[in-house]
């Protein structure tokens, strides 16, 4: 039955070992919902970009559209395959918030180098000692976070032994004010794989190195032009060179079409000496940017070193060929973000593409992969500026994660128990096959560094269902052959042979759908497609290879019969006669459900992913457990308490003792609010008042508390500042405000708090002292008697802390572009499914009937969700997790329908009777498989739902939607898809009959026979 069984055993064991090693060594990064991650807040400097002419006035006027465009590019960079599941939202008018799963660090061991030379304070280039190449290579070429003494620094690039683009005083650490001597340890803190992808503008240009004739044609020379550049650099030492290139000639700028750009910093050559004069082509067709690249791929140069290969778009391919032909034997600079990556000589014409080499020091493989990702995604109009970074906990509580894990394990155990009980020995083979499929799938996902989130869980659930279905199809076919009197060997052969086409058709149709979703979708849609594609491949392999091999080995050992239970015997239900009731009933359910869903307010039926909302930071006086804080926030009346998502800010405490700071995100009643607008200000006031009323007992006090004892001058209180200040400075201010006998003590808490006891002036009341403290730490009088900002001895302002320091409007994750791409991808995938079914079944009617059933399932499920939301039975708002649930329903329903259609196709040429009778027989023949597959899948999702029912978390609605979808999908394959197929085929037959009658009528008139049909 199986040829080369030994080789197949070796192949299977190899795949399982590799998958197991992948899981063990790489593991899974859990998503923001399950584990938490890193929150990055970026500012978009629109005004600076407009002044530098990086954006046009029209783009400045429509900041919202420009922000959406940048979010799309950033999403494509950090999640190109849709498996990392970040959350990216606009915050206010000029902020972007990015939440990334995990800690953002890949440092698994201590990595420590040394300074090769003294590091002066303020210098942004660091030279590492190069005597240990192995240690040097561990400092990422694409940037990271390092520590020198007590100062943390972020560097953007490593070129051999030189770290460039260094930001000093990272994460609030104190900058060194003295030189650090050579030999000082440099410790790698964080590989920071994200920031380079986010902050890299990705600006690309192809320019020719200026020649003598280029200067003389405008009455100048290279020496004079470089002198202008030197003068400007002296007056603007830290400015971007692109600012000089944009200066008009009469304001000290370069001559027309001349651009200056530096080679990569080697840590030795001064900036002026690294500058190269480049010419912008007069012919606009010969101006090439990253937008003109059709494909960007990892490649190698002539010496085998890593490089980036590129091809121009069709419209620019001929122009690039002509451009390189005209400039043969000249230097062509490839400029990325204002820096020359490489400047090779054009030895011959480049036919529409070429490679980008790494120049001095060359590219590493990591450099190439990052550059490919950046150039593929497109360039950013504005460089984002990191404003704040924090680590946040999981959005789902530990109890809910535990519930989800236990329910999934219990569901898997239930499925395995059923297989073992129902199919006996074959069930053992199916269990081994199913577990092997899971191991290979999870190993593949771990290898791709996928993030495990709810959409990923959805793909895995569908994969488990399809893997079980494939085995059940095979076993039911074996049963049929055994009932016909076949011996075990022949029954097994025929069973696998008969099930083969059905398994391939069902899975290949779903795979085509998944590939289309991956190609044209984005974000969670692409992530779901990735998980589903991998799952289909592993489930088909496990059923057709592993199960077959196990059956073969059993046959070699000998077996008398395939014993298995049989709950569904020969049935003769007249399904098509029920269609007259089923279809109208479905239409009524759909219409009623959609009316209810449409009548609901957006804030009731849509999650924050679609609706947007607001976010705030909450500080508590004493550490609080996350679950306790979630319970308190839920007591806030209205939409805040109902929709709030609470995450701990991990730097403010630990799991054992609790946390002092929390990130709370919630939906709002308003829409289209922007920071700074009247609506946003009203929102802040309303939210702060409601939060203080409910959480007042646990909120951090402040910005200060003052107590003045009655009939006494003894005063005490606590001052809450955003940052720590020298105690001597605080004493000085208190003394200036008239307090004496001052005692000061630092208090532990989420902010810098100081408790004081002092003697106040006799004439002061408590209200006067409070007002005096508030203004006294904010302002002071200078020698001219003017009020100026008060600073401490380290030139830092005294900023009062607030228990709710910020409240900001956040946009929806699913913006118009993301939604439109998802809808387009789904429609295109359905079209592809129709075309494939047309090829396999030779008629369009099968494909259209399958699509009608899919649409039916989605609409019924959507309507049911509307009803349970309206009745407040289940928390089932539409979110990204719910999108994954709907995609799962589509995949499941399509698979179920194709199985029935495949049996109809098989029966058509060998059965007599009407098409309606053949459909009835085919459904009855597959009824056992339909019930068993649906039952096993339903058990899995139903357990998940029951474990989370009434918890009001996202798992509740997610599992409920899947439960409804499995039930409706099973119903529709019999009572919707098949009646629609019958109706379409009947009308097609009538049309063909009418055409044939018409042809016969013409024959009588002309005496001509119609031409025979081409086979």
N, C-alpha and C positions, 0 to 999 in steps of 0.2 A: 504493500500500500504506500510505503514511503521509501524512496530511493536515497541512498547515501545517509542513512539514519545517523551513523556515527558523526558525520560532518555537521549535521543539523544539531546534534547534542552539543558539539563543541561550539557552534555558533551561538546557540541559546545561552549556554553557560558564560561565554565571553561577554555577551550583551548584558547579562544580569550582573556579572562582576564589575564591568565598566560602569553600569548604572549605579550599583551600590557604592562604588568608590566615589563617583561623582556626588552622590548624596552625602556621603561621609565627609569628603574633603571640602566640598563647596557649600553644602547645606542650602537652606532656604533663607532668603531675606523676607521676613514677615512684613506685611503691609502696614500702613498707617492705622488701619482699623484694628489690627491684631497686636501690633507691637509699638507703634509710635515712630518717631523719626526726628528729622532736623527741619526747623522752620527758618527760612531765609526771607528777609524783607528787603526788597530793592527799591530804590528811588530812581525815577526816570527824569533826568534834568532837561525838560523840554525847552526851557528858556535858554539854557546854555547851548543846546543843539541848534536852536533857531539863530542865535547870535553867530554861531560858527558856520552857519549855512549847511548844516548836516541834514536839516529837514526844511521843507518849504513852508511858507505861511499857511497854505491850505492844509498841510498835514498838522501844523500846530493848532489850527482852528478845530480840527477833528481829532483831538487827543484820544478819544475813546476808541476810534477805529485803529489808530496807530498802536495803541496798547494791545488791542486784540491781535493785531498782526504779530507783534513781538511775542505775545504769549504762545501763539501757534508755532513760531520758530523755536522758542525755548523748549516747548513740549517735544518737538521733533528731535531736538538735540539730546535731551536727557532721557527720552523714552522712545527711541526710534522703532522699537519692535513692539511697543505697547505692553511690555511685561514688567515694567518697574513701578507703574501705578503712582505717579506723583499727583499732588493736588496743586493746581496753579490757578490763582484768582487775581483779579485786579482789586486793589484796596484804595478807595478814594479815587482821586483824579490822576495822581502821578506816582502810584506805588504798585508793585507786583509782589505778591506773597507766594512763595514756593515751599511746599512741604514735601520732603523726600523721605521714603522709608529708610529706616536704619540710622546709624550714627554718623554716616558720612565719612567714616574712616576705614581704611583697609590695613592699618598697621597691625601686624600680628606679632611683632617682635621689636625689641629696642633697637633703633637705628640711630647711631651717633657718629657724626663726623667732627671735623675741626676747622677753625678758620685758618686759611692759608696765609692771610695777612691781616694787619690791623683793620678793624671796622670802625671808622669814624661815625659819630652820632649824626643821624640824618641821611647817611648814604643809602641809596636804594639798589646797590649791587653788592653781592656777597661772593667772595672767593673761597671755595672749599679746598682743603688739602686733597691732592689727587693720588696719594701714595697707596690708597686702598681702593682699587677700582670696584671691588665687589660691594663695599659699603656705599660708594658713590652712586652706583646704579640703583640703589634702593631709594634714593631721593628722586621722586617722580619728575620726568621731564616736562609734564604738563602742569606743574604747580603743586603746592602743598603748604602746610603750616609747620613752622619750626620754632624752637625755643633756644634763645641764647641768654644765659643767666636767668633773670626773672622776666625778661621781655619775650613775648610771642610775636612772630612775624609771619606774614603771608607772602610767598613768592609766586610769580605767575609762570615762570619758565626756568628750566635748567638746561644750559648749553655747556655740555662737558662738565667742567668744575665750577661754572659760574651760575649763580642764582640771580635772575633779573626780575624787574618789576616788583620790588619788595615793598610791602606796606608795613610800616613800623607801628608798634603799640597795638597789635591785633587783639581783638576781644577785650579791650579795656585795660590791657596790661600797661604798666608804666614804661615809657620809652627810656632807653639809656641816654643819659646826658653826658657820659664820658666815653672815650674810645674803648672798644673791646680789643684786647691784644690778640695777636696771632696765637693759635693753639687753643683758644677758648672752645669748649665743646659746643657743637651744634646738634641738637636732638630733633629728630623728626617726630612731630606730634600727630599729624593727620595728613593722609595722602590727598584729602579734599578732592575727590574725583569729579565733583559737580561744578565748582566755581569756574573753572576754565571753560567748560561748555556753555555756561550761562553768560559769562561776562565777555567772552570773545566776540567781538563785533562781526568777524568773518568777512571783512571787506577785502576784496581781491582785485588786483589790476595787473595787466601785462603792459609794461612800458619799456621803451628802448633807451639805452644809456646815451646821453647827449654827446654829440660829436662837435668838433671844432666848427664845422659849417653851420650847425644849429645855432651856435652863439653868434658867429659873424653875420648871419643873415639878419639878425636884429641889432647889429652894431654893438655887440658886447663880447665878453670872453669869460671863460670859466673862472679865472682868478677874481675878476671883479664881482661876479655873481656870488662866489663863495665868501667874499668879503662882506657882502650884504647879509648873507646868512650868519656869518660870525657875529656881526653887530647885533643882529636880532637875538641870537642865542645868548649873548652876554646879558642882554636886558630881560630875557625871558627864559631863565635856566630850566624851569620845570614845565614849560608849556609844551603842548603837542605840536610836532613839526607841521601837522596839517593846518594849524592856524597860520603859520608863516606862508605856506603854499597858497592860502586863500587871500593873502594881503594884496591889495592893488599895488601896481608898480610905483605910483606916486606916494605911497605910504611906506615905502621901504621893502615891498614884496619882490618876488622874482620876476624875470621877464616872462612874456606871454608863453603859455604852454610848458613852462619849465617847472618841474617838481623836484624837491629834494627829499630823499628818504634814506634812512640809515641802514647799514648792514647790521646783522645780529651783534649784540653786545658780547664781547669776549672777555670783559673785565679788565682789559689792558688798554685798548685803543680808545682815545678820547672821542666823544660824540662827533665833533666837527670832522675828524679824520675818517669817521665811518660813513659820513654823508656822501651820497652819490647823486649827480644831476641826471634826471630822467625827463624824457620828452613825451608829452601827450600828443597823440597823432592828430594832425589837422583833419584827416579823413575820418569822420565820425564812424564809418563802418569798420574802421580799424581800432576802435576803442572797445576793449573787452573787460568784463567784470565777472564776478561770481554768478550773476544772474544769467549769464550766457552759457553756463556749463550744463550739458545734458546728463552726463554721468561722471561720477568721481569714485575711484576705486583704489584700494591698496595695490601698490606695484613695486617694482625694483628698478634701480638704475643699471647702467652698463656693468658696474662692478658687483652687482648683487645686493647693494645696500637698500634699505627700505626707502620707498618714494611714493608719491601720490600720482596716479594716472588720471587723466581727464580727457573728455571729449566735448567739443563744442556742440551746441544745438544745431540742428540742420540749417537754420537761417543764417548762422554765423560761421559754419564750417568752411565754406568756400572763401569767405573774407579772411579767416585766420590763416588759411593756406597761402593766400596772396600776400598777407602781411608778413609772414615768415619768409616767403620767397623774396620779397622786396628788401628785407633786412638781413639777408644771408651774410654771415661773417661779422655780424654785429652782436653786441651784448644785449640780451633781453632780461630785464629784471621782473621777477614775479613778486609782487608786493602784497603782503598780507597784513592787514591792520597797521598800515603805515611803516612796516619794516620789511626790508628785502629778505625774503626767505632764501632765494637763490638767484644768481645772475649768470646763467650759462651763455656761451657763445652759440649762435644759431649756425650750425655747420651745414644743415640742409633744410629744405622745405619740410614743414610739419603739416601733414595732411589732416587738418581739422582737429588735432589734439596733441598730447605730449605727456610729459611727466614733470612733476615738481620735486626737485631734489632738496636735501636738507641744508645745503650750503656748508658753512664752517661747522664742524662737529657732526654734521649729518642728522638725519631723523632717526629716532628709535621707533620700534613697531608701535609703541603707545602713542608717540607723536603722530604717526601716520593715521592710526585709527581715529584719533580725536579730530585731526584736520579733515579727514573724510566726512566724519559726522557733521562737523561745522559747515563745510562747504556744501554738503547735500541739503542742509536745512535752509540755507540762504543767509544773507547778512542782516544784521540789526541796524536800524537807522540811528539808534541811540545806545550808548554803552550804559548798562545798568550799574548803579552804584550801591554796593551792599551797605545797608543802614543798620541792620540788626540781625543777629543769629541766635537761635535758642533751640534746645532739644525739648520735644514734647512727648508725652506719653500716648498710649493707645486711645483711640476714640471709643472703642468697645471696652467695657470693664472686664476684669479678669474672670469674673463669674460667667459673663456671656461668652468669652472665648472658651472657657472650660466647657460650658454647655454645648457650644458648637463642636468642639473636639469630641466630647463624649457621644453626642448624637451621631456624628459621622462614623465613629468607630462602631457604635451599636448598630447603625444601619448596615455597615459593611458586614458585621458579624451575622446580622439577620439574613442578608443575601447569601452569604456563604453557607449558613445553616440550611436555608431552603434548597440550595443546589445539592448539598450533600444528602439531604433527606429525600428529595424528589427524584433525583437522577442516580442515586446510589454511586456506583463506581464511576460512571460518566461525570457525576457531580464532583467527585474528587479531582478529576482531570480539569473540569471547568474552574474549580476553586484555584488550582495551581496556575492555570492559564490567566485567570483574572488577577491574582496577586502578582504574577510576573509582568502583566501589562501595566499594573500600577507602579511597580518598581522601575520599569523602563521609562515610563512617562515622567515620573517624578525625577529620575536621574537626568533625563533630557532637559527638563525645566531648570533643574539646578545648574546644569552645564551652561544654559543660556543666561544664568544669573537672574532668573525670573523672581518677581516678588509675589508671594502668596497672599492674595486678597480674596474678597468675596467673589468678584468676577472669575478669578482663577478657580475657586471652589466650584463655581457653576460649571465651568468647562470640565472639571474632573468628575463631577456628578454625571454629566451627560456621557462622558467617556466610559464610566463604569456601567451605565445603562446600556450603551452600545456594545460593550464587551460581553456583557451578560446576554444581550439579545443575539449576538452572533453565535454563541455557544448553544443557546436554546434553539435557534434555527437549525443548527446542525443536528442536535439531539432529536428534535421532533421529526426531522427528515429520516433519521436512522430508525425511529419508531415506525414511521409509515412503511419503510422498506421491510422491517421485521414483521409487521402485521401482514405483509404480502407473502410471507413465507421465506424471505431471504435469510440465509445463514449469517452469523455475526460479521464475517469478513466482507461478504457482498453487501450487507446492509450498511456497514460503515463506509465502504467505497461509494455506494450510490448516495448515501446520505450527504457525504461531503461534496460529491459532484453536483447534486441537486441544489444544495444550499450555497454553493460557490457564487453563482451569478447573482443571487439575491443579496448576499453579503457585500459583494463588490459594488453592485448598483447602489445599494442604500448608503454605503460608506463613501463611495466615490462622489455621489451627488452632494453629500454633506461636506466632503473635502473641498470640492469645487466652490461651494458656498463659502467655506472658511477662507480659502485662498483669495477670493474676491474681497471679502471683508477685510482681510489683512492688507491687500494691495491698496484699496481705496478708502478704508476706514482710518480712524486715528484714535489715540487714547485707549479707553477701556474696550472699544470695539475691536481694535487691533490685538489687544492683549487676549481677549476671549478667543479670537481667531487663531492666535499662536497656540494657546493651550489646546484648543479643539483639534487643530491639525496634527499636533504631536500625538494626541490621544487616539485619533482615528488610526494613525499608522501603527501604533503599538497594539491597539485592540484587534485590528485585522491580522497583524502578525501573530499575536498570541492565539487567536482562534484557528487560523488556517495553517499555522506551523506548529505551535506548541501543543495545542489540543490534538491535532492530527498525529503528531509524533507520539504522544502518550497513548492514544488509541492503538496506534501501530505496535508499540511495544507490548501492550496488553494482549493484542491478537497473537503476537509471536509466542507469548507465554501460554496462550490457550484460554478460551472462554466459551462457555456453552450458550449463553444468551445475554443480551443487554437488558438487565432488569431495571425497571424504572416505574415510578407511579404514573397513574393516568387519571387525573381529575376531570378533564374535559374530553368526553368521548365523541363519537360521531354525532354531529349536530346538523340540523336541517332548518335553521332559522331563515325566514324570508326577510332579509334585511331591506331589500329594495322596496318591499311593500310598505315598510315603515317610513320611507323617505318623505312621503307626503305629509307625515306628521312632524318628522324630525327637522326638516328644513324650515318650515314656518315657525316652529318653536325656537330654533336657533336665531332666526331673524328677530323675533320678539325679544328674546334675551339680549341680543346685541343692541337693538335700538333702545330698550329700557335702560340697559347698563350704561350706554354712551350718553343718554340724556342725563342720568344721575351724575356721571363723571363730569360732563360738560357744565352742569349747574354748580358744581363745587367751586369754592374760591381757590385761586391758585395757591394761596398760602396753606390750604388744607390738603391739596392733592399733590403739590410739587415740593420736592426737597430743596435744600439750599444749593445743591449742585445745579439745579435749573433756575432757581428763583433768586439766588443771592441773599444777602442779609447783612449782618454786622458781626464784628468780633471785638472782644475786650479782654484786657488782662485784669485779673482779680487777685489782690494780695490779702492774706489772712494774718492775724496777729500771732497765732500759734499754728504749728503744723497740723494739717488736716489730711485724713485718708481720702483717696480719690473717690471711693464709693460714697463716703459721707458727704463730700462736696457735691457730688452729682445729685444726691438725695435732696440737699438743701436748695440747689439751683432749680430742681423740678418743682419746688414749692413757690417759685416766683409766678405770679398769676399771668395768664394770657399766653401769647405765642412764644415769649422768651422761655418760660418754664417748659412748655410743651415741646419745643424744637431744639433746645440747647444741647450742644455737644461739648463736653467738658474734658479737657486734657490737662494733665499736670505738666508744669514746666520743670523738667527733671533736675535742673541745676539748683532749684530752690529747696531740695530736701532729698529724702530717700524713701524707699518703699516701707521700711520698717517704722520710721518715725513720722512719716507724712510729709507733705509739701506745703510751702508758704505762698506759692504763686500758681495760678491756673489760667489757661487759655480757654475762654468760653465763646463759642460761635453759635449764632442763632439766626432764625429767619426774622424778617421784619414785616410790618404791615405796609410800609411805604415801598415805592418802586422808583427807580431812576435817581436815587439820592446820591449826591456827591459830597465829599468832604468840603466843608466851608459853606455849603448852601444852608439856607434857613431850615430846610427840612432835616438836614443832618444835625444841625445844632439842637433842634427840638428833640430829635431822636436821642442824642447824647444825654440831654437833661432828663428825659423820660426814663431812659434805661437806668441811669445812675440813681434816680430816686427810687425806682422799683427794686433795684438790687440792694440798695442800702436798707430799705424797709425790711427785707426778708433776711439778708445776710449780715445785718448790722452787728449781731452778737459775735461773729467770727472775723469780720473785716479788720484789717490793720487800722489802728487808730491814726489820727493825723489829719493834716500835715503837722499839727502839734497839739498837745494837751497842756493846759495850764490850770493850776489850782492855787488860789490865793486865800489863805486862812482868814476867816472873819476876825475882826478886831486884832489883826496881827499883820506884820510885814513879811512873814515867812511865805515864800513862793516856791512852788515845785512844778515840774512838768516834764514832758518828753518832746524832743524835736526830731522829726522824721525827714531825712534828706534822701534824695535819689542816689547820691554817692557819698563816700566817706570824705571827711575833711579833717585837717589837723585839729586836735582838741584845743590847742593854744589859740587858734583862730576863732573858734566858737566862744571861748572864754572872753576873748578880746571884744567880740561883738556884744555879748551879754553885758559886759562892763560898760561899754559905750552907751547902752540902753538904760543905764542907771541901776543895774543890779550889783550887789556886793556879796562878799562871803560865798563865792560861787564854788559849788562842788559838782563835778561833771563825770559821768560814767557811760561808756558805750554799752548799748543793749543789743543782744542778738535778735535777729529778725530778718524779714525779706529785704529790708532796706537798711540804710545807715541811720540808726536811731540812737539818740543820746538823752539820757535822763539827767536833769539838773535839779539842784536845790540851792536856793539863794535868798537873799534879803532884798525886798523891793522897796522903792521909795514910798514914804508914808502916804503921800497924796494920791497914789495910783489905785484905780479900781481894777478888778479882774479883766473887764472888757477893754480898758485902756492898755493893760499889759499885753493882752492878746494882739491888739491892733499894732502896738509898738514892736512886738516880736515879728509879726508878719512883714511889716514894711522895713524893719531894721536889717533883716538878713537879705532883703532884696535890693535895697538901695542905700547909698550913703552920699554925703555932701562932699564935694571936692573943695579945693582952696578958693574957687570962685563962687562957692555957695550954690553950685548946681547939683541936682540929684543925678548920680551915675550908678551903674550896676556895681554891686558889691562883689568883690572877688576875694578868694582866700590867698594865702601865701604862695600857692601853686598855680595862681591865675585861673582857678576854676570857680564858676558862679555857684552860689548856694541855691540849689533847686529843691523846692519842697516836694516831698513824696506824697502820692495820692493812693489810697487803697484801690482805686480804679483809674490807673494812670492813663489809659487810652481806650477810646471807643472809636472804631472806624467802620465805615461802610465797605463791604466786600461784594464783588461781583459774582455772577454765576460761573461755575466751572464749565458748564455746557453752554458756550456762547454760540452765536448764529453759525459761524463757520464749522465748529465741531459738530453741531446738530445736523447741518446740511450735508457734511461729509458722511456722517453715519447713515442718514436716510438714503443718500445716493448709493452708498456701498451696499446697503440691504436690498434696495431695488435692483441693482445690477446683479447681485448674487442670486436673486430670485429669477431674473432673466436667464442667467447662466444655467441655473437648475432646469428651467424649462427647455433650453436648447439641448442640454445633455439628455434629458428624458426623451426628447424628440428623436435624438439619434438612436437611443437604446430601444425605444418602444415604437419607433417609426410613425408616431402620431403626436401632434401638438396637444391633443385633448388630454393626454395623461399629465403633461406638464402643467397645463392650465388648471386642471382639477386639483393637482397637488398644491398649487399656489393659492387657490380658493380656500382650501382647507387650512393652510397656514394663516391666511388673513383672518379666517373665522376664529382660529384658536387665539390669536393675539387680541382680536376685538372682544371676544367673550371674556378672556382673562382681564382685560382692561376694564370692562364693564363691571365684573365681579369685584375688582379692586375698588372701583368707585362706590359700590354699594357698601362694602365693609368700612370704607373711610367715612362715608356718610353716617352709618350706624355706629361709628366709633368702636368697632369690634376688633380691628387689627390695625397696627401701625404699618400702613402699606403705601406711604407716599412714593412718588416716582423719583428715583435717584439713580446714580450711576450703577449701583448694585442691582436695581430693578431692571435697568437696561440689559444687564448680563442675564437676568432671569428670563426676560423675553427672548433674547437670542437663544438661550437654552431650549425654550419651548419650541421655537422655530426649528431648531436642529432635531429635537426629539420627534416632533410631528412629521417632519419630512422623512425621517428614517422609518417611522411606523407606516406611513402611507406607501412608500416605495416597496416595502415588503409585500403588502397586499397587491399592489399593481403588478409586481413581478409574478405572483402566482396566477393572476388573471392572464397575463401574457403567455405563461406556460400552458394554461388550460385551453386557450382559444383554439389552437390547431388540432387538439386531440379530443375535444368534447363537442357533442351535439347539443342543440338547444339554443334558445335565444341568448342574447348578450346579457340580459338581466339575470337569467338562470345561471350563466357561467360566473357572473359576479357573486351571486349568492353562494354558489359552491366554493368559490375561491376564498371568500371571507370565512366560511365555516371551516375550511381546511386550515386556515392560518389562525383560527380563533384561539386555539390552545396557546400558540406562541404569543399572540397579542395579549392575552390575559396574564400569562406568566411574566412576560417582559414588563408589562405595565405594573403588575403587582410588586415585582422586585424594585423597580425604580420608585414607585409610589411609597413603598415602605421606607426607603432611604430618606426621601424629602419629608414624609409625614413625621418621622421621628424627629428630624431637625426642627420642624414646625412645633410639634408638641413640647419639645424641650424649651422652646423660646416663646411659647404662647403667653401673652399678657405681660411680657417683659418690656414692651415698647422700645425694643432696639431694632436695628436694621435687619438682623437675622430673622425676626418674626415675619416681616412683610416679604422678605426675600424667599423664605421657605414656603410661605402661603401661596405666593404667585407660582412657584414651581409645582406645588401640589395641585392647584387648579389647572395649570398647564398640562400636566401629565394626564389628568382625567379627561380634559377637553380634547387633547391630542388623540387619545385612544378612541374617544367617541367620534371625532371627526373623520378618522381614517375609514370608518365603516359607514357613517351616516351622512357625511358631507362629501368627501372626496369621491367615493364610489357612485353616489347618485349624480353628482356633477359630471363625472366621466360618462355615465350611461346617457345622460341628456346630450352631451357634446357629441358622442359617437352616434347616437340616434339621428341627430340633426345632420351630421356629416354623411351618414348613410342615405338619408333622404335627399340631400343635395346631390350625391353621386348618382342616385336613382333618377332624379329629375334630369341630370345632365345626360345620362345614358338614354333615357326616353327621347330626349331632344335629338341626340345623335342618330337614333333609329329612324326618327321622322325624316331627318335629312337624307338618310340612306335610301328611303323609299322614293324620295323625289329625284335623287341624283344617280341611284344605282351603284354608289361607291361604298365600299366597306371602310370603316375607320381603321387607321393604322394600328397595328398591334402595340400594346404597351411595352416599354423597355423594361426588361427584368431588373 
